[in-house]
Amino acid sequence: MYISPGTDPNYLDKESLQLHITIMSHHALEEVVLPPTHPARSNSHILSGMGMVVDPVVGNPAIQNAMQILDQLSDIGRAMPFVAPAFMLLKIIIDVERKAQDVDTKCNDLLERITFMLGHIPILKRIEVNVATQQVILRMNDALKGAAALITAYRKQGFVARRLNLGNREKFITCAESLNTCCKDLMISLQIHQTDKISILTRAIPADGYDEEARTFVSSHGGVDGVTHNRELVEEFARQQHLTIDDTVMEQLNAGLNETIERNQKRLEEVLSSNVDAAIVYGLKGLAAEMNAQEAEQRFTCVQCNKEFRYSTNGPKACSFHRAEHYSGSYSCCGTANPCEFRSHRERHHSDYPYGNFFEYSRNILRYTDTVDWWSSIEDTNLETDAIQKCSIGKLLRWKSKALLLDKPTIIISVGNVWYRDPYFFDTYTVRELQSVAAALSLTGDVLIYRTPHSDSGYAMAEWILSNSGDITGVRLTVKTATSEFPWIRECRFECSASPLKADVRTISEGGYPAYKPSSPYILPPTVRIGPELSEEPLRPVRTDFKSRSSSRFPILLKCSSNPPLSTNKRGISSEADFFSGEISAFNNQPISSQNIVTIASVSASFRLIGDENYSPVHSCEIEQPQLPISIEPSQFSRLKFFIAVLRSKEDAALDIRIGYNAFMARYRPLRIKIVVESIEGEKCSLIMEYVYQPYQLTKRKVDDMAFFYFDNPIIVHRAIITVHEIGLNGGSSGRGFKFNHIFISEITLTKLVYKALKTGDTEVDLIIGQESNNKDIQWDAYALVDLSCRRVYAFKVILYDGKKMDKKRFGCIGYVLCPEYGQVIDTPRNIRYATENAKLPELEPYTVPSFALDDTFDDVGSEGQSPVAAAPNTGIQFGISDELNRRLSSIDNSLSRIATTLELIAEKLGSS
């Protein structure tokens, strides 16, 4: 029976009404005991979560949306009393869910369906309510009553009982079907057509990961009855979920949920019949005031998801985030854009579990040298698995590089590899926080800060050091791997009250895989180099004493005007040809009075190497400037720039050598090019130009080279080199080592080689860094020579030789270099033991240095290579006006006639080409 608010508006005063609402929501439905969904995580970090007191109230979108519906419709109960029970039941459901300590997907699903259904009620204000609509509302109240009873009974069960009772899901399905039917009837009655959110009604009841785990466990252990009546199986399931159980769990499993639901329904009927009108009128006002109070609550920014939160709305699954950072368009932790982790919001960075934002925070500290003054860092590597265990402690200077210095003394402790896939600890402590930790330690006595999980690879650990009075006076760091005989242990002691904060570090035990000091020096074989040595000097100076040669009928003088005479491969490079460019001056060696204009119609070229008996045509000859044909007035000259391509021999082309600013084909002997200019009448004039190969500067040993191995290949005019450098960097052993050319070998790699050699007995170990050059003309390998007695690499052996590109292997080098002392060394001398060597140079064919003539007289005056020509007149270029000017003017007609004839010949020549 409903009591209209108009009958007795002062039925309850506000104090009595608030107590009444509390009784309805919590006590009248039986006290709902809500056990934690997960156990307290065991964590040795005393300050983990300090200041992060999380209110048990759960905040999630479903509850917030339901609260908004209540707030928006706070006055509808006055006008329509038959609707009031629905809102009262929703208020009870909200109170139960807000009291819960976890977000349950099935309860959330029912709440969303209820909210969706009640969201259509406000339309009743705008329409005339008939009897059919009232009947739908009454059925809706009954469905809500069943939902409230189910949620209340379900929440009373503990985590283990809820999951192992597989029949709970069927009850939620039945309740959802009842709500769906009411909602559809309500929408039909109100003539509402909505399709955008109808999926809320049509979707299936969700099953979370816990339900699937429970279903799998039950099916694999004989079914529901076999599990719920077997305490040992229940305890095993609880251990898998990292939970503990008590006697109430077995009672909950074997108690019927239906009985609890029936009792809850009866109590709901009593509550609704008591005074629902006053509860709606005043209860919703109280709810609105509560929401306003929440808005005034202090907000924090979560370090995990970057969102704002309040303590009152925080909960175990209020925050969603990724375990790893976003990189290259995806998250490496799960590969999807949807968050893969759900936890409570946190306002301070922590290392309780991985989250993406933490790694940027830690990198800002660890990556730079101006952020931390490290007091001690120890690191050890498993020589079989490469797993690294490490610890470090220091004074934090600033949170980011180049940021302001901290105003409070702060220490920083790091254990393990800070990465989402690895166990790690990374945190900071101020002096005040250290005092708080000390106070906690006086109660617990547990000095362990953090220890990585036990594994075959070893562990890393940090512990507090306490004084007799219980104050923290330092930190003990311990690192141990499976391949180390002893652990690394260092104590870092400091005084919290000291200013500035300093530390005294003492090594208690040394781990790793140390070497022993050799009792005598190592003696290595000498370096052997096979092949001739290249010279940096040219074969000889370039000759420039060649004279122009022409007939008396072609009064042209040619003179080289470029220095050097020939430049090579300036416009491009090729493996099949060399390119030569230069410039010559053509002078009309006739007096001005002659009026004879000389025309050059074409230019050609041929070449030969010193020692050859004939000139051969070049591949191409181009005149870049000016464009031919050209006419030269008497006593005038013109410059001709040329570009010539000369094909290499088949043997040279097969070597596939591309070099700039040098002619590869002339590496053994000079090359000469004969430039020939031809007039329209077919008269010719030539000039010899010579090119001498200019060797490149050869790479030589530098001061900081620990070793310099090389051999010269005269066939391709190349020096093959391997240099060895010692690299010394601040930090752990992984940052120090040796470089072979540009390939780095760390100290820890050498230690691993020694460890392996002691197991296998192989003392000459291939470093597996040998390479073949890009041109495949050089191959090299490097080996470490291990002294098993002293447990160290005592020398490196390098072998380099001709690569696959060379049809015959003729040149090579094998050399040794002592390996300096590296890593940990025990100052106890041991007798040395040399390695057994097997690697050597491949079989090389003998090479005879070719002998070529560097000069000949073939192009000299009067030699057989030169045709008889008229004596060359003076090549000096003179300018001026003579006394014969009048005679020239008088014969102008004859000159014009000759010019016309010449132009006709030019036209014919151009037409034929």
Secondary structure, 3 states (H helix, E strand, C coil): CCCCCCCCCCCCCHHHHHHHHHHHHHHCCCCCCCCCCCCCCCCCCCCCCCCCCCCCCCCCHHHHHHHHHHHHCCCHHHHCHHHHHHHHHHHHHHHHHHHCCCCCHHHHHHHHHHHHHHCCHHHHHHCCCCHHHHHHHHHHHHHHHHHHHHHHHHHHCCHHHHHHCCCHHHHHHHHHHHHHHHHHHHHHHCCCCCCCCCHHHHCCCCCCHHHHHHHHHHHCCCCHHHHHCCHHHHHHHHHHCCCCCCHHHHHHHHCCHHHHHHHHHHHHHHHHHHHHHHHHHHHHHHHHHHHHHHHCCCCEECCCCCCEECHHHCCCCCEEECCCCEECCEECCCCCCCCCEEECCCCCCCCCCCCHHHHHHHHHHHCCCCCEEEEEEEEEECCCCCCEEEEEEEEECCCCCCCCCCCCCEEEEEEECCCCCCCEEEEEEEHHHHHHHHHHHHHHCCCEEEECCCCCCEEEEEEEEECCCCCEEEEEEEEEECCCCCCEEEEEEECCCCCCCCEEEEEEECCCCCEEEECCCCCCCCCEEECCCCCCCCCCCCCCCCCCEECCCCCEEEEECCCCCCEECCCCCCCCEEEEEEEEEEEECCCHHHCCCEEEEEEEEEEEECCCCCCEECCEEEEEECCCCEEECCCCEEEEEEEEEEECCHHHHHCCCCCCCCCHHHCCCCEEEEEEEEECCCCEEEEEEEECCCCCCCCCCCCCCCEEEEEEECCCCEEEEEEEEEECCCCCHHHCEEEECCEEEEHHHHHHHHHHHHHHCCCEEECCCCEECCCCCEEEEEEEEEECCCCEEEEEEEEEEECCCCCCCCCEEEEEEECCCCCCEEEEEECCCCCCCCCCCCCCCCCCCCCCCCCCCCCCCCCCCCCCCCCCCCCCCCCCCCCCHHHHHHCHHHHHHHHHHHHHHHHHHHHHC
